[in-house]
Amino acid sequence: MTLTGNQKLFTMKKVQYEVKIRKRCMKNIEKLSQYDKDTLSRLIMDLKESGPVQPKYKNYSKLGKGRYHCHLSYHWVVCWECIDGEYVVEVYYVGSRESAPY
């Protein structure tokens, strides 16, 4: 590709989100089945690559301003939040759907 005159070539750098997981989530992550751990791992990768909106996951929904959740399986839920203007997603709950904070 050749550029002439005032033409400039711009490249867009894809922004990656930083994903943080609260310490209290780690205890429940250990209790997950391997299938649910794999699903959580994929979710975390997708959160890093494309941000907090993840409609392809089971029972995904927006809980409020900047807060979201989805089900890993029938019994297990993940909740996360993203503050406007920041590229940080924080997973604040991994646990049973019966005890989910929504």
C-alpha positions as CSV (number, residue, x, y, z in Angstrom):
1,M,0.0,0.0,0.0
2,T,1.4,3.4,-0.9
3,L,0.4,6.6,0.6
4,T,0.2,9.9,-1.2
5,G,-0.1,13.4,-0.1
6,N,-1.6,13.9,3.3
7,Q,-2.7,10.3,3.8
8,K,-1.5,8.6,6.9
9,L,-1.8,5.0,8.0
10,F,-3.2,4.4,11.4
11,T,-3.2,1.2,13.3
12,M,-5.6,0.4,16.0
13,K,-4.3,-1.3,19.1
14,K,-6.8,-3.7,20.7
15,V,-7.3,-2.8,24.4
16,Q,-7.2,-5.7,26.8
17,Y,-9.0,-5.5,30.1
18,E,-7.4,-6.3,33.4
19,V,-9.4,-9.0,35.3
20,K,-9.1,-9.1,39.1
21,I,-10.6,-11.9,41.2
22,R,-11.3,-11.2,44.9
23,K,-9.6,-13.4,47.4
24,R,-12.9,-14.7,48.8
25,C,-13.8,-16.1,45.4
26,M,-10.7,-18.4,45.3
27,K,-12.1,-20.7,48.0
28,N,-15.3,-21.4,46.0
29,I,-13.3,-21.8,42.8
30,E,-11.5,-24.7,44.3
31,K,-15.0,-26.4,44.9
32,L,-16.0,-26.1,41.2
33,S,-16.1,-29.2,39.0
34,Q,-13.5,-29.3,36.2
35,Y,-16.2,-28.4,33.7
36,D,-17.1,-25.3,35.7
37,K,-13.5,-24.4,36.1
38,D,-13.0,-24.6,32.4
39,T,-16.1,-22.4,31.8
40,L,-14.8,-19.9,34.3
41,S,-11.4,-19.9,32.6
42,R,-13.0,-19.2,29.2
43,L,-15.1,-16.4,30.7
44,I,-12.0,-14.8,32.2
45,M,-10.2,-14.9,28.9
46,D,-13.3,-13.4,27.2
47,L,-13.5,-10.6,29.8
48,K,-9.8,-9.8,29.2
49,E,-10.3,-9.7,25.4
50,S,-13.6,-8.0,25.0
51,G,-14.7,-6.5,28.3
52,P,-17.6,-7.0,30.7
53,V,-20.5,-7.6,28.2
54,Q,-20.6,-11.4,27.6
55,P,-24.0,-12.3,26.2
56,K,-22.9,-15.7,24.9
57,Y,-22.7,-17.2,28.4
58,K,-25.6,-19.1,30.0
59,N,-28.1,-16.8,31.8
60,Y,-26.0,-13.8,31.3
61,S,-27.6,-10.5,32.4
62,K,-26.8,-7.0,33.5
63,L,-27.5,-6.5,37.2
64,G,-27.2,-2.8,37.3
65,K,-24.8,0.0,36.4
66,G,-21.6,-1.8,35.4
67,R,-22.5,-5.1,37.1
68,Y,-23.1,-8.4,35.3
69,H,-23.5,-12.1,36.0
70,C,-23.8,-15.5,34.3
71,H,-24.2,-19.1,35.3
72,L,-21.4,-21.6,35.0
73,S,-23.9,-24.4,35.5
74,Y,-27.2,-24.9,37.3
75,H,-25.7,-24.4,40.7
76,W,-22.8,-22.0,40.1
77,V,-22.8,-18.3,39.3
78,V,-20.2,-15.7,38.6
79,C,-20.7,-11.9,39.2
80,W,-18.4,-9.2,38.0
81,E,-18.3,-5.4,37.7
82,C,-16.6,-2.8,35.5
83,I,-16.2,0.9,36.4
84,D,-17.0,3.3,33.6
85,G,-13.9,4.6,31.9
86,E,-11.6,2.0,33.3
87,Y,-10.3,-1.2,31.6
88,V,-10.6,-3.2,34.8
89,V,-13.1,-6.0,35.4
90,E,-13.4,-7.3,39.0
91,V,-14.9,-10.7,39.7
92,Y,-16.6,-10.2,43.1
93,Y,-18.5,-13.4,43.5
94,V,-18.1,-17.0,42.4
95,G,-20.5,-19.3,44.3
96,S,-23.8,-21.0,44.5
97,R,-26.7,-19.3,42.9
98,E,-28.7,-19.6,46.1
99,S,-26.2,-17.2,47.9
100,A,-25.6,-14.9,44.9
101,P,-25.5,-11.2,45.9
102,Y,-28.3,-10.0,43.5
